[in-house]
Amino acid sequence: MNHWTLEQQRDALRRREISPAELLRSHQERIAAADPHLRAFVRVFDDPAGGDGPLAGVPVTVKDSFDVEGFPTLAGSLYRLGHKAARDATAVARLRAAGAVILGKTNCPEFLANYETDNAITGWTANPWNRDRTAGGSSGGEAAAIAAGCSAGGVGSDGGGSIRVPAHCCGIVGLKPTPGRVSAAGHFPEIAHPGGLLGVAGPMARTARDVRILFHVLAGYDPRDPFSAPIPLRDDPPQRLRIGLLEEPADPAITAAVHAAAKTLTGLGHTVEPFAPPGQGTRRRRLGLFLQCSDR
């Protein structure tokens, strides 16, 4: 059951097909079996407790750059060994308020400054699909734990790819939201300030539907994050979007995936057309799909 999606776990708990204790035990057993080989976890909490809410009983994890009250936020550094968090990061508090069970904190490179996950405390986090390969970084421990079935989902952080790269490496889904949409208050190094404009907190899980569920739990205004704004989420997207396609030669598999996504979006009734940012020449174009903020 620990390889069920977060949505499946949530729904099975609601229907009382499984108990929170059974689900927790399944994940704890999986962590005990897998983590000695993966080193995805910095800390596993001995007696995690959930509560009531939309994620009641669902086991999740958090990257070890988010504060959990009473425990250190090491961010992969020996210089942080004496740290003790005075309060939960906002993202952690929102997971708790939703009833999620926080299993533990996951590994990251020192001060999050690497595209793979390795440090002098926990060591190198392996990819669960091939332990000779990297899990990526800097949210590599989070991605490895989720991909290995040790966690249903969780929260990472991303400035230059720190959610997206490990999600790619481990075959899961990660979202880098607009700055402030998910509060980064209580994150170390601090990213909720003007100098941290590229750094955001965001959800990670095995499916896009699971990421959406987590995003709706995590997103919301937080006065502790200066990028946060009291703008409600729009649950129903516009019926038609104008979507720009940036393209240049790339790995054939990447090109095929992007073109498949463009075809799917066209089939859903959206308009997909060539797009290049102003001032960017054709030789500098990069392959990707970008939403332009205009409704049809």
Secondary structure, DSSP 8 states (H G I E B T S, - for coil): -TTS-HHHHHHHHHTTSS-HHHHHHHHHHHHHHHHHHH--EEEE-SS----SSTTTT-EEEEETTB--TTS---TT-GGGTT---SS--HHHHHHHHTT-EEEEEE---GGG-SSS---TTT---EETTEEEEE--SSSHHHHHHHHTTS-SEEEEEESSSTTHHHHHHHT-EE----TTSB--TTBSS--SSGGGTT-EEEEEESSHHHHHHHHHHHBS--TTSTT-------SS--S-EEEEEE-----HHHHHHHHHHHHHHHHTT-EEEE---TT--GGG---EEEEEEEE-
